[in-house]
Amino acid sequence: MSGNLRGIPLYKPGKPAQGADGRPAYKLSSNENPYPPLPGVVEAAVAAAGSLNRYPDLGCTGLVAELAARLGVPESHIATGTGSVGVAQSLIHSTAGPGDEVVYAWRSFEAYPIIVQVNGATSVQVPLTADGGHDLDAMLAAVTDRTRLIFVCNPNNPTGTVVHRAELERFLDAVPADVLVVLDEAYNEFVRDPEVPDGIELYRDRPNVCVLRTFSKAYGLAGLRVGFAVGHEPVAEALRQTAVPFGVSQLAQDAAVASLRAEKALLERVDALVAERARVVAALVAQGWTPNETQANFVWLPLGERTSDFAAACAAAGVVVRPFPGDGVRVTIGETEGNDLFLEAAERFRKES
Ligand SMILES: *Cc1c(COP(=O)(O)O)cnc(C)c1O
């Protein structure tokens, strides 16, 4: 086995929902959307399935055209991939190798250390602030002449915290022009804080900024693996060159286009999840918890050493949450009944400990 591959951390998927004694269980461990695909999406996917003997459209031309028109960016600035993790992996592949450094906050998205190490580059992890946010000054101070790429996860997975426009612009202005800054906006649709910038606006006059978006979360297509980057031509071009050919299936492409066209239903569902998020946070506060402000489709409880016990208590109550042992628990906002079971378990845990 090559040196690069030794000791790569394993990506831990959220545990499947498994109800004890016939009770339903709720999977609140992977930030999935509790709603089924948007109207028209299953039909589009079924129609595409009739041509499974054919390779998909290599350039994802229909999807790229639809995205370009909606986002108001040139088609040549868009690169698609197998989920935004697939695109992120291509980004590292085309920018960083052995001896190069990739800077990101920690704790953040667990795929970052994996894809950095797979490419033989070095992770530079900058601790989050006490309230779970990005420490942009410390991240800037961590940039060296070996830094090739910086991830800013906004909102941050798993803490749900956000970076505001003014501080992000100051950061981008200070980062050397030859370092690529990747704004990972997987949860963009759930943001309601007006101070959070839309990365698409920030990238326009900054050649070293690239935005990652996905159909896995708000759009509810996690199972189809499709995401994309928006960046200037050298970046988008490099992504197209390094992507696995035909990685995005025709099912995924057509389902993504149909999802974009179901915007009204999308917005209603996202609004409902945001309202449910506010209800869950308020209930936690009423129970005496102090969850940090979240702008994503999950909440974060920094439980430290009690993390695994809390996750076990939730599992016993029929909800699967995502523990990061020794650190905290991330709980996806799911269907109301699942959220209620989680809140009951949280209240019991508080009273008993
Ligand atoms: C879920 C998630 C993604 C998206 O993953 P896909 O590969 O598109 O399913 C990307 N970034 C972050 C921070 C995430 O939480």
Ligand as a Chemical Component Dictionary entry (heavy atoms), coordinates in Angstrom:
data_LIG
# 
_chem_comp.id                   LIG 
_chem_comp.type                 NON-POLYMER 
_chem_comp.pdbx_formal_charge   0 
_chem_comp.three_letter_code    LIG 
# 
loop_
_chem_comp_atom.comp_id 
_chem_comp_atom.atom_id 
_chem_comp_atom.alt_atom_id 
_chem_comp_atom.type_symbol 
_chem_comp_atom.charge 
_chem_comp_atom.model_Cartn_x 
_chem_comp_atom.model_Cartn_y 
_chem_comp_atom.model_Cartn_z 
_chem_comp_atom.pdbx_ordinal 
LIG C1 C1 C 0 -23.266 16.795 2.980  1  
LIG C2 C2 C 0 -22.127 17.692 2.684  2  
LIG C3 C3 C 0 -21.616 17.809 1.406  3  
LIG C4 C4 C 0 -22.281 17.149 0.254  4  
LIG O1 O1 O 0 -21.959 15.908 0.010  5  
LIG P1 P1 P 0 -22.435 15.259 -1.360 6  
LIG O2 O2 O 0 -21.193 14.572 -1.799 7  
LIG O3 O3 O 0 -22.833 16.330 -2.306 8  
LIG O4 O4 O 0 -23.542 14.359 -0.998 9  
LIG C5 C5 C 0 -20.572 18.671 1.162  10 
LIG N1 N1 N 0 -20.072 19.416 2.142  11 
LIG C6 C6 C 0 -20.546 19.357 3.375  12 
LIG C7 C7 C 0 -19.988 20.243 4.408  13 
LIG C8 C8 C 0 -21.578 18.487 3.697  14 
LIG O5 O5 O 0 -22.045 18.436 4.938  15 
# 
loop_
_chem_comp_bond.comp_id 
_chem_comp_bond.atom_id_1 
_chem_comp_bond.atom_id_2 
_chem_comp_bond.value_order 
_chem_comp_bond.pdbx_ordinal 
LIG C1 C2 SING 1  
LIG C2 C3 SING 2  
LIG C2 C8 DOUB 3  
LIG C3 C4 SING 4  
LIG C3 C5 DOUB 5  
LIG C4 O1 SING 6  
LIG O1 P1 SING 7  
LIG P1 O2 DOUB 8  
LIG P1 O3 SING 9  
LIG P1 O4 SING 10 
LIG C5 N1 SING 11 
LIG N1 C6 DOUB 12 
LIG C6 C7 SING 13 
LIG C6 C8 SING 14 
LIG C8 O5 SING 15 
# 
